[in-house]
């Protein structure tokens, strides 16, 4: 293989990796949206679809890892290409975990109908909206290579954490006032916890975008000079 054809093949493989990751991200977004809808509408059939489709997300993660390992082993990439490949592996793992949390929310739908006293909280609805927006925008930042917008995604995680804390306090009060609400309250708390984790994973992806674009880590408030 000539040097020119080797470089062309490498960039074709990188393009394939990006396509794999975008396909995976689209499915992860779909699963979260379906899980939230199933919870809101108490749609057990839709929840079962989320659970079944999570296997596809698992398979996609394996495919991304295989592509990354192949590129690392055979191409010896440097600088930004190396960052892209290593970040792709991290992002695919985060997306797989997003799917797991969507499944957790979906599994909670199975138990909603068992509770004698149903409950809904505006805070949960707000968390659902924010978590889905953060995930979608973090992935858009990856596509565009937009580090500035990725930082904005990270800053919005604080609001989700605040809402999660509020949900906990509200639910504890409800359970103390009426023990019949314990089952429904626990279901809502688990939904809140999984939405908070989805927002955390969206933040991870946004932080990875900053590292990919600028070569600097912003995790835990860290910072460094941009890499080559």
RODO-2510 file (C-alpha; in nm, 4 decimals, decimal comma):
residues 228
     n   res          X          Y          Z
     1     x     0,0000     0,0000     0,0000
     2     x     0,1424     0,3386    -0,1017
     3     x     0,1743     0,6183     0,1585
     4     x    -0,1000     0,8152    -0,0173
     5     x    -0,3450     0,5250    -0,0186
     6     x    -0,2546     0,4505     0,3437
     7     x    -0,3427     0,8049     0,4497
     8     x    -0,6661     0,7882     0,2513
     9     x    -0,7586     0,4569     0,4137
    10     x    -0,6861     0,6026     0,7584
    11     x    -0,9175     0,8996     0,7003
    12     x    -1,1859     0,6677     0,5639
    13     x    -1,1615     0,4643     0,8836
    14     x    -1,1878     0,7824     1,0927
    15     x    -1,4982     0,8825     0,8974
    16     x    -1,6462     0,5385     0,9632
    17     x    -1,5709     0,5756     1,3328
    18     x    -1,7516     0,9106     1,3466
    19     x    -2,0499     0,7581     1,1653
    20     x    -2,0626     0,4675     1,4131
    21     x    -2,0550     0,7097     1,7041
    22     x    -2,3277     0,9316     1,5591
    23     x    -2,5497     0,6295     1,4929
    24     x    -2,4978     0,5184     1,8507
    25     x    -2,5711     0,8650     1,9872
    26     x    -2,8963     0,8848     1,7895
    27     x    -3,0134     0,5572     1,9416
    28     x    -2,9147     0,6666     2,2937
    29     x    -3,1163     0,9869     2,2507
    30     x    -3,4128     0,7872     2,1219
    31     x    -3,4025     0,5497     2,4185
    32     x    -3,4005     0,8361     2,6690
    33     x    -3,6883     1,0073     2,4911
    34     x    -3,8892     0,6854     2,4766
    35     x    -3,8217     0,6072     2,8429
    36     x    -3,9322     0,9552     2,9535
    37     x    -4,2458     0,9305     2,7389
    38     x    -4,3234     0,5839     2,8737
    39     x    -4,2915     0,7089     3,2308
    40     x    -4,5085     1,0141     3,1687
    41     x    -4,7792     0,8172     2,9872
    42     x    -4,7455     0,4990     3,1957
    43     x    -4,6952     0,3143     2,8662
    44     x    -4,5628    -0,0303     2,9547
    45     x    -4,5409    -0,1419     2,5905
    46     x    -4,3175     0,1538     2,5042
    47     x    -4,1054     0,0846     2,8119
    48     x    -4,0550    -0,2726     2,6926
    49     x    -3,9283    -0,1383     2,3582
    50     x    -3,6644     0,0650     2,5407
    51     x    -3,5486    -0,2411     2,7307
    52     x    -3,5320    -0,4539     2,4158
    53     x    -3,3425    -0,1970     2,2071
    54     x    -3,0710    -0,1497     2,4673
    55     x    -2,9046    -0,4628     2,3267
    56     x    -2,8472    -0,2729     2,0005
    57     x    -2,6657     0,0004     2,1919
    58     x    -2,4439    -0,2600     2,3606
    59     x    -2,3516    -0,4048     2,0200
    60     x    -2,2696    -0,0591     1,8863
    61     x    -2,0319     0,0060     2,1752
    62     x    -1,8432    -0,3133     2,0929
    63     x    -1,8230    -0,2118     1,7244
    64     x    -1,6846     0,1334     1,8139
    65     x    -1,4254    -0,0207     2,0450
    66     x    -1,3186    -0,2642     1,7725
    67     x    -1,2721     0,0191     1,5226
    68     x    -1,0738     0,2254     1,7742
    69     x    -0,8452    -0,0618     1,8684
    70     x    -0,7828    -0,1353     1,4999
    71     x    -0,6896     0,2283     1,4325
    72     x    -0,4638     0,2508     1,7376
    73     x    -0,2855    -0,0763     1,6609
    74     x    -0,2305    -0,0323     1,2881
    75     x    -0,2183     0,3413     1,2201
    76     x    -0,0279     0,4897     1,5169
    77     x    -0,2257     0,8180     1,5054
    78     x    -0,0869     1,1416     1,6484
    79     x    -0,2186     1,4637     1,8091
    80     x    -0,5867     1,5378     1,7341
    81     x    -0,6476     1,2085     1,5532
    82     x    -0,5262     1,0240     1,8600
    83     x    -0,7504     1,2340     2,0815
    84     x    -1,0476     1,1633     1,8541
    85     x    -0,9974     0,7877     1,8766
    86     x    -0,9480     0,7794     2,2535
    87     x    -1,2427     1,0146     2,3102
    88     x    -1,4597     0,7997     2,0813
    89     x    -1,3999     0,5039     2,3109
    90     x    -1,4927     0,7109     2,6166
    91     x    -1,8000     0,8630     2,4534
    92     x    -1,9260     0,5237     2,3345
    93     x    -1,8966     0,3952     2,6909
    94     x    -2,0883     0,6967     2,8209
    95     x    -2,3593     0,6437     2,5585
    96     x    -2,3918     0,2791     2,6571
    97     x    -2,4385     0,3891     3,0184
    98     x    -2,7011     0,6426     2,9054
    99     x    -2,8875     0,3469     2,7584
   100     x    -2,8624     0,1618     3,0890
   101     x    -3,0186     0,4561     3,2730
   102     x    -3,2947     0,4784     3,0114
   103     x    -3,3626     0,1099     3,0766
   104     x    -3,3778     0,1778     3,4516
   105     x    -3,6418     0,4457     3,3923
   106     x    -3,8330     0,2124     3,1610
   107     x    -3,8244    -0,0693     3,4139
   108     x    -3,9779     0,1666     3,6683
   109     x    -4,2808     0,2033     3,4409
   110     x    -4,3628    -0,1614     3,5025
   111     x    -4,4194    -0,0821     3,8693
   112     x    -4,6025     0,2499     3,8358
   113     x    -4,9437     0,0902     3,7927
   114     x    -4,8973    -0,1060     4,1157
   115     x    -4,9012     0,2044     4,3350
   116     x    -5,2307     0,2959     4,4951
   117     x    -5,1420     0,6653     4,5090
   118     x    -4,9847     0,8146     4,1970
   119     x    -4,7593     1,1190     4,2107
   120     x    -4,6083     1,3585     3,9614
   121     x    -4,3615     1,6406     4,0207
   122     x    -4,2876     1,9397     3,7992
   123     x    -3,9221     1,9017     3,9023
   124     x    -3,9070     1,5585     3,7372
   125     x    -4,0480     1,7004     3,4134
   126     x    -3,7888     1,9794     3,4214
   127     x    -3,5101     1,7283     3,4845
   128     x    -3,6305     1,5191     3,1902
   129     x    -3,6218     1,8209     2,9600
   130     x    -3,2796     1,9378     3,0761
   131     x    -3,1149     1,5947     3,0676
   132     x    -3,2369     1,5259     2,7139
   133     x    -3,1333     1,8726     2,5938
   134     x    -2,7885     1,8380     2,7499
   135     x    -2,7335     1,4984     2,5855
   136     x    -2,8480     1,6234     2,2454
   137     x    -2,6410     1,9419     2,2647
   138     x    -2,3281     1,7622     2,3872
   139     x    -2,3450     1,5343     2,0855
   140     x    -2,4072     1,8294     1,8536
   141     x    -2,0948     1,9915     2,0000
   142     x    -1,9002     1,6768     1,9146
   143     x    -2,0203     1,6893     1,5538
   144     x    -1,9362     2,0602     1,5185
   145     x    -1,6189     2,0535     1,7268
   146     x    -1,7690     2,3351     1,9346
   147     x    -1,5800     2,3651     2,2639
   148     x    -1,7498     2,6884     2,3730
   149     x    -2,0982     2,5390     2,3542
   150     x    -1,9697     2,2218     2,5222
   151     x    -1,8694     2,4331     2,8207
   152     x    -2,2236     2,5707     2,8380
   153     x    -2,3565     2,2145     2,8554
   154     x    -2,1273     2,1464     3,1523
   155     x    -2,2513     2,4521     3,3388
   156     x    -2,6136     2,3372     3,3104
   157     x    -2,5427     2,0224     3,5102
   158     x    -2,5615     2,2227     3,8339
   159     x    -2,9301     2,2964     3,7698
   160     x    -3,0075     1,9267     3,7282
   161     x    -2,8285     1,8501     4,0549
   162     x    -3,0326     2,1175     4,2315
   163     x    -3,3567     1,9722     4,0970
   164     x    -3,2549     1,6224     4,2058
   165     x    -3,1928     1,7505     4,5593
   166     x    -3,5322     1,9232     4,5566
   167     x    -3,7045     1,6043     4,4445
   168     x    -3,5475     1,4142     4,7330
   169     x    -3,6662     1,6675     4,9916
   170     x    -4,0182     1,6839     4,8476
   171     x    -4,0550     1,3073     4,8337
   172     x    -3,9328     1,2573     5,1895
   173     x    -4,1996     1,5041     5,3059
   174     x    -4,4718     1,3231     5,1082
   175     x    -4,3724     0,9840     5,2466
   176     x    -4,3749     1,1118     5,6033
   177     x    -4,7195     1,2664     5,5571
   178     x    -4,8770     0,9660     5,3853
   179     x    -4,7117     0,6203     5,3955
   180     x    -4,9345     0,5114     5,1071
   181     x    -4,7178     0,7287     4,8851
   182     x    -4,3956     0,5464     4,9635
   183     x    -4,4083     0,3177     4,6584
   184     x    -4,4878     0,5982     4,4155
   185     x    -4,2326     0,8276     4,5808
   186     x    -3,9563     0,5691     4,5506
   187     x    -4,0398     0,5211     4,1823
   188     x    -4,0093     0,8956     4,1255
   189     x    -3,6831     0,9138     4,3188
   190     x    -3,5308     0,6395     4,1038
   191     x    -3,6419     0,8211     3,7892
   192     x    -3,4865     1,1403     3,9243
   193     x    -3,1620     0,9610     4,0072
   194     x    -3,1345     0,8123     3,6588
   195     x    -3,2076     1,1468     3,4922
   196     x    -2,9380     1,3075     3,7086
   197     x    -2,6917     1,0411     3,5929
   198     x    -2,7852     1,0959     3,2267
   199     x    -2,7081     1,4667     3,2742
   200     x    -2,3732     1,3710     3,4310
   201     x    -2,2905     1,1541     3,1292
   202     x    -2,3870     1,4359     2,8921
   203     x    -2,1452     1,6539     3,0904
   204     x    -1,8728     1,3898     3,0491
   205     x    -1,9252     1,3962     2,6723
   206     x    -1,9131     1,7763     2,6667
   207     x    -1,5870     1,7706     2,8646
   208     x    -1,4473     1,5198     2,6139
   209     x    -1,5381     1,7576     2,3299
   210     x    -1,3338     2,0339     2,4938
   211     x    -1,0384     1,7972     2,5260
   212     x    -1,0764     1,6850     2,1646
   213     x    -1,0863     2,0406     2,0295
   214     x    -0,8432     2,2185     2,2622
   215     x    -0,6295     1,9381     2,4013
   216     x    -0,7047     2,0472     2,7580
   217     x    -0,8963     1,8721     3,0344
   218     x    -1,1659     2,0669     3,2193
   219     x    -1,2715     1,7783     3,4427
   220     x    -1,2881     1,8672     3,8114
   221     x    -1,2005     2,2269     3,7261
   222     x    -0,8666     2,1315     3,5720
   223     x    -0,7037     2,3319     3,2932
   224     x    -0,3878     2,3255     3,0880
   225     x    -0,2331     2,4782     2,7807
   226     x    -0,3814     2,3516     2,4529
   227     x    -0,2030     2,0527     2,3074
   228     x    -0,0826     2,0240     1,9501
***
